[in-house]
Amino acid sequence: MIVAHLDLDAFFAAVEELERPELRARPLVVGGDPRGRGVVATANYVARRFGIRSAMSCAEALRRCPDAVFVAPRHRIYRAYSETVWRAVREVCPTIEQVGIDEGYLDVGELAGGFARARAVAEAVQAAVRAATSLSCSLGVASCKVVAKVASDRRKPGGLTVVPPGREAEFLAPFDVRLLPGVGPKAEERLAAAGIMTIGALAALHDGELERLLPGKIGALLRDRARGIDLRPLELEAEAVSISTEETFERDVADRERLHDELRRMAQRVAERLAASDQAARTVTTKVRYPDFSIRSRSRTLPVGIDDPDRIGQLACELLDRALDDRPGALRLVGVGVSKLEAYRQLVLG
């Protein structure tokens, strides 16, 4: 098995920087009100130099950096960027376990065949993400999920770390034990009280001491992980939760009529895929990307599912008009998607 863990770098903050380039050189915090009880969701790398980190109170972040810019999270925009990222990743590496809006595991082995080519596949994924969104991501490549996840955090932002087979325990050993996935605050406290401060020290525990510190199955599981042993496979989605298609133009398009024609053609393809799976959809979404790579999406949810291409196309065009009313301009890309899928039931009159 060769698996990569992909982590988008400071994702929420990176999207805000794309949307507002003037923020790139400023310490930026995405989170709540610093004068209330808000919490930091993420911070850009300028802000992190001041010790600001996720889950810190925004009041503390403001104390550490009085010049920081605070913005409220805009989850709809983040979801739109995330969908574009994972679509681009799947074009390079189709087998994915997405575990969050900004991270997931990729089956690199099905493409690379061996570690000699694994780095090239990971680099292609990074290039695809950057080309699609201008965002950067960090990847860790290893023989199992736990090592890949630790590795992805080593060279942020935009880094790539490959841990060859047989070097897993050696790679993990120097790191603080709290960095091992699965070690929570209570386990860290127990291990620290016994002088177990590194992943290597946890890996070296003998059975009796391990049972005393971390009794039950959790102790054996964490020691295995500390030794670079993790047998978990990728957990794949059992069924599609959405159907979508999109088109990137060779030249930016401003003509509204041509954009409508493109959306109607896409609606036809989406409807064909719905029909092939005997499904209908309650939500229609139109996505647009501007020349500066910023993304907007507009959606409408219906009380009953539809699979008619004309109706999907009509809604997609209306949603495009809404997006362009909010921000006029030429477009680099348009897309149509449907979600809230349900089994199609034909009404029989008798």
C-alpha positions as CSV (number, residue, x, y, z in Angstrom):
1,M,0.0,0.0,0.0
2,I,1.2,3.5,-0.9
3,V,-1.0,6.2,0.6
4,A,-0.7,10.0,0.6
5,H,-2.3,12.4,3.1
6,L,-3.2,15.7,1.5
7,D,-3.7,18.8,3.7
8,L,-4.6,22.2,2.2
9,D,-2.4,24.8,3.7
10,A,-4.2,27.2,6.1
11,F,-7.2,26.6,3.9
12,F,-9.8,29.2,5.1
13,A,-7.1,31.9,5.4
14,A,-5.7,30.9,2.0
15,V,-9.1,31.3,0.3
16,E,-9.6,34.7,2.0
17,E,-6.2,35.8,0.6
18,L,-7.3,34.7,-2.9
19,E,-10.5,36.6,-2.6
20,R,-8.7,39.7,-1.1
21,P,-5.1,39.7,-2.3
22,E,-4.3,42.8,-0.1
23,L,-4.5,40.5,2.9
24,R,-1.6,38.3,1.9
25,A,1.1,40.3,3.6
26,R,-1.1,41.0,6.7
27,P,-1.5,38.8,9.8
28,L,-4.9,37.2,9.0
29,V,-7.2,35.4,11.4
30,V,-10.4,33.6,10.3
31,G,-12.6,33.2,13.4
32,G,-15.0,34.9,15.7
33,D,-15.1,38.4,17.3
34,P,-11.8,39.1,19.1
35,R,-13.7,41.3,21.5
36,G,-16.1,38.5,22.4
37,R,-15.8,34.8,23.0
38,G,-14.7,33.9,19.4
39,V,-12.3,31.2,18.6
40,V,-9.6,31.0,15.8
41,A,-10.6,28.7,13.0
42,T,-7.3,29.2,11.2
43,A,-4.6,31.8,10.7
44,N,-2.4,32.6,7.8
45,Y,1.4,32.0,8.1
46,V,2.1,35.6,8.8
47,A,-0.2,35.5,11.9
48,R,1.3,32.1,12.9
49,R,4.7,33.9,13.5
50,F,3.0,35.6,16.4
51,G,2.1,32.2,17.9
52,I,-1.5,32.3,16.8
53,R,-3.0,28.9,16.1
54,S,-6.3,27.1,15.6
55,A,-8.7,26.8,18.6
56,M,-7.0,29.7,20.4
57,S,-9.4,32.4,21.7
58,C,-9.6,35.3,19.3
59,A,-9.0,37.6,22.3
60,E,-5.6,35.9,22.9
61,A,-4.8,36.1,19.2
62,L,-5.5,39.9,19.3
63,R,-3.3,40.3,22.4
64,R,-0.5,38.5,20.6
65,C,-0.9,40.5,17.4
66,P,-2.8,43.8,17.8
67,D,-2.4,44.5,14.1
68,A,-4.1,41.2,13.0
69,V,-7.0,41.3,10.6
70,F,-10.0,39.3,11.8
71,V,-12.6,38.0,9.3
72,A,-15.6,35.8,9.9
73,P,-15.7,32.4,8.3
74,R,-17.5,32.1,4.9
75,H,-18.3,28.4,4.7
76,R,-20.2,28.6,1.4
77,I,-17.2,29.9,-0.4
78,Y,-14.8,27.5,1.3
79,R,-17.1,24.6,0.2
80,A,-17.0,25.8,-3.4
81,Y,-13.2,25.9,-3.4
82,S,-13.0,22.5,-1.7
83,E,-15.2,20.9,-4.3
84,T,-13.0,22.3,-7.0
85,V,-9.8,21.0,-5.2
86,W,-11.1,17.5,-4.8
87,R,-12.4,17.3,-8.4
88,A,-8.9,18.3,-9.6
89,V,-7.3,15.7,-7.3
90,R,-9.6,13.0,-8.6
91,E,-8.5,13.7,-12.1
92,V,-4.9,12.7,-11.1
93,C,-5.7,10.1,-8.4
94,P,-9.2,8.8,-8.5
95,T,-9.3,6.7,-5.3
96,I,-9.7,9.1,-2.3
97,E,-10.9,9.0,1.3
98,Q,-11.9,12.6,2.0
99,V,-11.9,13.1,5.8
100,G,-12.7,16.9,5.8
101,I,-13.2,19.9,3.7
102,D,-9.4,20.4,3.5
103,E,-7.8,17.0,3.9
104,G,-8.0,13.4,2.7
105,Y,-6.0,10.2,1.8
106,L,-5.1,9.2,-1.7
107,D,-4.4,5.8,-3.0
108,V,-1.1,6.6,-4.8
109,G,-0.1,3.0,-5.1
110,E,-2.6,2.3,-7.8
111,L,-0.9,4.8,-10.0
112,A,2.7,4.7,-8.9
113,G,3.2,1.0,-8.6
114,G,6.1,1.6,-6.3
115,F,7.8,4.3,-4.2
116,A,10.1,5.3,-7.0
117,R,7.2,7.0,-8.8
118,A,5.2,7.9,-5.7
119,R,6.8,11.3,-5.5
120,A,6.0,12.2,-9.1
121,V,2.3,11.3,-8.5
122,A,2.2,13.5,-5.4
123,E,3.8,16.4,-7.3
124,A,1.2,16.0,-10.0
125,V,-1.5,16.3,-7.4
126,Q,0.0,19.5,-6.0
127,A,0.3,20.9,-9.5
128,A,-3.4,20.1,-10.3
129,V,-4.6,21.8,-7.1
130,R,-2.6,24.9,-7.8
131,A,-3.7,25.0,-11.4
132,A,-7.4,24.6,-10.5
133,T,-7.5,27.0,-7.6
134,S,-4.1,28.7,-7.0
135,L,-4.1,27.1,-3.5
136,S,-1.2,25.2,-2.1
137,C,-1.3,21.8,-0.3
138,S,1.2,19.7,1.6
139,L,1.4,15.9,1.1
140,G,2.9,13.1,3.1
141,V,3.5,9.7,1.3
142,A,4.1,6.5,3.2
143,S,3.1,2.9,3.5
144,C,0.2,3.6,5.9
145,K,-2.2,6.3,6.9
146,V,-0.8,7.3,10.2
147,V,2.7,7.9,8.9
148,A,1.4,9.8,5.8
149,K,-0.6,12.1,8.1
150,V,2.4,13.0,10.3
151,A,4.5,13.4,7.2
152,S,2.2,15.9,5.5
153,D,2.7,18.3,8.3
154,R,6.5,18.3,8.1
155,R,7.2,20.8,5.3
156,K,4.3,23.3,5.3
157,P,3.3,25.2,3.3
158,G,3.4,23.4,-0.1
159,G,5.8,20.7,1.1
160,L,6.1,17.0,0.1
161,T,7.6,14.3,2.4
162,V,8.0,10.7,1.3
163,V,8.8,8.1,3.9
164,P,10.2,5.0,2.3
165,P,9.1,1.5,3.4
166,G,11.0,0.2,6.3
167,R,11.7,3.7,7.6
168,E,8.4,4.4,9.3
169,A,9.4,4.0,12.9
170,E,12.7,5.8,12.4
171,F,10.8,8.7,10.8
172,L,8.2,9.0,13.6
173,A,10.5,8.4,16.6
174,P,11.8,12.0,17.2
175,F,8.4,13.7,17.2
176,D,6.5,14.8,20.2
177,V,4.0,12.1,21.2
178,R,1.1,14.4,20.9
179,L,1.6,14.6,17.2
180,L,0.7,10.9,16.8
181,P,-2.9,10.6,15.6
182,G,-5.1,9.1,18.3
183,V,-3.1,10.5,21.3
184,G,-5.6,12.7,23.0
185,P,-5.0,15.0,26.0
186,K,-5.6,12.3,28.6
187,A,-3.2,9.8,27.0
188,E,-0.6,12.6,26.5
189,E,-0.9,13.5,30.2
190,R,-0.4,9.9,31.3
191,L,2.5,9.4,29.0
192,A,4.2,12.7,30.0
193,A,3.8,11.7,33.7
194,A,5.8,8.6,33.0
195,G,8.5,10.5,31.0
196,I,7.2,9.3,27.6
197,M,7.6,12.5,25.5
198,T,8.4,11.2,22.0
199,I,6.7,8.8,19.6
200,G,9.9,6.7,19.7
201,A,9.6,6.3,23.5
202,L,6.0,5.1,23.1
203,A,7.0,2.6,20.5
204,A,9.7,1.2,22.9
205,L,7.3,0.5,25.8
206,H,7.1,-3.2,26.8
207,D,3.7,-4.9,27.3
208,G,3.5,-4.4,31.1
209,E,4.4,-0.8,31.1
210,L,2.0,-0.1,28.2
211,E,-0.9,-1.9,30.0
212,R,-0.2,0.2,33.1
213,L,-0.1,3.5,31.3
214,L,-2.7,2.9,28.5
215,P,-4.8,-0.1,29.5
216,G,-6.9,-2.0,27.0
217,K,-6.9,-2.0,23.2
218,I,-6.1,1.7,22.9
219,G,-2.5,1.2,24.3
220,A,-1.7,-1.6,21.8
221,L,-3.2,0.5,18.9
222,L,-1.2,3.6,19.8
223,R,2.1,1.6,20.2
224,D,1.5,0.0,16.8
225,R,1.0,3.4,15.3
226,A,4.1,4.7,17.0
227,R,6.0,1.8,15.3
228,G,4.5,2.8,11.9
229,I,2.0,0.0,11.8
230,D,-1.5,1.0,10.6
231,L,-3.6,-1.5,8.8
232,R,-6.6,0.8,8.1
233,P,-7.6,0.8,4.4
234,L,-9.0,3.9,2.7
235,E,-12.7,4.3,3.5
236,L,-14.4,5.1,0.2
237,E,-17.9,6.6,-0.2
238,A,-20.5,3.9,-0.8
239,E,-22.4,6.0,-3.3
240,A,-22.3,9.3,-5.1
241,V,-23.7,12.2,-3.1
242,S,-23.7,14.6,-6.0
243,I,-23.3,14.7,-9.8
244,S,-21.6,17.6,-11.6
245,T,-19.8,18.7,-14.7
246,E,-17.9,21.8,-15.6
247,E,-16.0,23.5,-18.4
248,T,-12.9,25.6,-18.4
249,F,-12.8,28.0,-21.4
250,E,-9.7,28.6,-23.5
251,R,-10.5,32.3,-23.3
252,D,-12.6,34.0,-20.7
253,V,-16.2,34.3,-21.7
254,A,-18.4,37.3,-21.0
255,D,-21.3,36.7,-23.4
256,R,-24.3,35.8,-21.3
257,E,-26.1,33.9,-24.1
258,R,-23.1,31.7,-24.7
259,L,-22.7,31.0,-21.0
260,H,-26.4,29.9,-20.9
261,D,-25.9,27.6,-23.9
262,E,-22.9,26.0,-22.1
263,L,-25.0,25.5,-19.0
264,R,-27.9,23.9,-20.9
265,R,-25.4,21.4,-22.5
266,M,-24.0,20.6,-19.1
267,A,-27.5,20.1,-17.7
268,Q,-28.2,17.6,-20.4
269,R,-25.1,15.6,-19.4
270,V,-26.1,15.8,-15.7
271,A,-29.6,14.6,-16.5
272,E,-28.3,11.7,-18.5
273,R,-26.2,10.6,-15.5
274,L,-29.2,10.9,-13.2
275,A,-31.3,8.8,-15.6
276,A,-28.6,6.1,-15.8
277,S,-28.6,5.8,-12.0
278,D,-32.4,6.0,-11.7
279,Q,-32.1,9.1,-9.5
280,A,-33.6,12.5,-9.2
281,A,-32.1,15.6,-7.5
282,R,-33.6,18.2,-5.2
283,T,-30.7,20.7,-5.4
284,V,-29.2,22.4,-8.5
285,T,-25.9,24.4,-8.2
286,T,-24.1,26.6,-10.7
287,K,-20.5,27.3,-10.1
288,V,-18.5,30.1,-11.7
289,R,-14.8,30.9,-11.7
290,Y,-13.5,34.4,-12.6
291,P,-10.1,35.2,-14.3
292,D,-8.5,35.8,-10.9
293,F,-9.5,32.2,-9.9
294,S,-12.0,33.3,-7.3
295,I,-15.1,31.1,-7.2
296,R,-18.8,31.6,-6.6
297,S,-21.6,29.1,-6.4
298,R,-25.3,29.6,-6.2
299,S,-27.8,26.8,-5.4
300,R,-31.5,26.2,-5.3
301,T,-33.2,23.4,-3.4
302,L,-36.7,22.1,-4.6
303,P,-39.4,20.4,-2.6
304,V,-39.3,17.4,-4.9
305,G,-36.5,15.8,-7.0
306,I,-36.2,16.5,-10.7
307,D,-34.3,14.8,-13.6
308,D,-35.5,16.8,-16.5
309,P,-32.6,18.4,-18.5
310,D,-34.7,21.5,-19.5
311,R,-35.7,22.2,-15.9
312,I,-32.1,21.7,-14.6
313,G,-30.8,23.9,-17.4
314,Q,-33.4,26.6,-16.6
315,L,-32.4,26.7,-12.9
316,A,-28.7,26.6,-13.8
317,C,-29.1,29.7,-16.0
318,E,-31.1,31.5,-13.3
319,L,-28.4,30.8,-10.8
320,L,-25.7,32.0,-13.2
321,D,-27.6,35.3,-13.6
322,R,-27.7,35.6,-9.8
323,A,-24.0,35.1,-9.5
324,L,-23.2,37.6,-12.2
325,D,-25.6,40.1,-10.7
326,D,-23.5,39.9,-7.5
327,R,-20.2,40.2,-9.4
328,P,-20.3,41.0,-13.1
329,G,-17.5,40.0,-15.4
330,A,-16.1,37.5,-17.8
331,L,-15.7,33.9,-16.6
332,R,-12.9,31.4,-16.8
333,L,-15.2,28.4,-15.9
334,V,-18.8,27.4,-15.4
335,G,-20.2,24.3,-14.0
336,V,-23.5,22.6,-13.1
337,G,-24.1,20.2,-10.3
338,V,-27.0,18.4,-8.6
339,S,-27.2,17.0,-5.1
340,K,-29.7,15.8,-2.5
341,L,-30.1,12.7,-4.7
342,E,-33.0,10.3,-4.2
343,A,-34.3,7.3,-5.9
344,Y,-36.6,8.2,-8.8
345,R,-40.2,7.1,-8.3
346,Q,-42.5,7.3,-11.3
347,L,-46.1,8.1,-10.5
348,V,-48.5,5.4,-11.9
349,L,-52.1,6.4,-12.4
350,G,-54.7,3.7,-12.2
